[in-house]
Amino acid sequence: MPSDSLSPEEQYEITYRATKNAIWDVLGTAVYLVFLIFAVALALFAIALPAIGSLAGGNAKPFVVGVAVLGLAVAGFGSYRIYQLIQ
């Protein structure tokens, strides 16, 4: 068994580093997930939906179409990353 060859100080150091890395991985993933949820909501409700509403109102300008496509692309990418994190 590998732990038989390690001193108690070495075992403590390995356990401490592994625990510290695991905690930071979990916290980092949680913060990233919250950021993605916020980015998707912002892309949909502040960028894509108003642009699509403007298009529905008859203002079919290329800039508005570009903004709508960009907002939907950001929301789609964010949704895909959220799906990957949750799965």
Secondary structure, 3 states (H helix, E strand, C coil): CHHHHCCHHHHHHHHHHHHHHHHHHHHHHHHHHHHHHHHHHHHHHHHHHHHHHHHHCCCCCHHHHHHHHHHHHHHHHHHHHHHHHHC
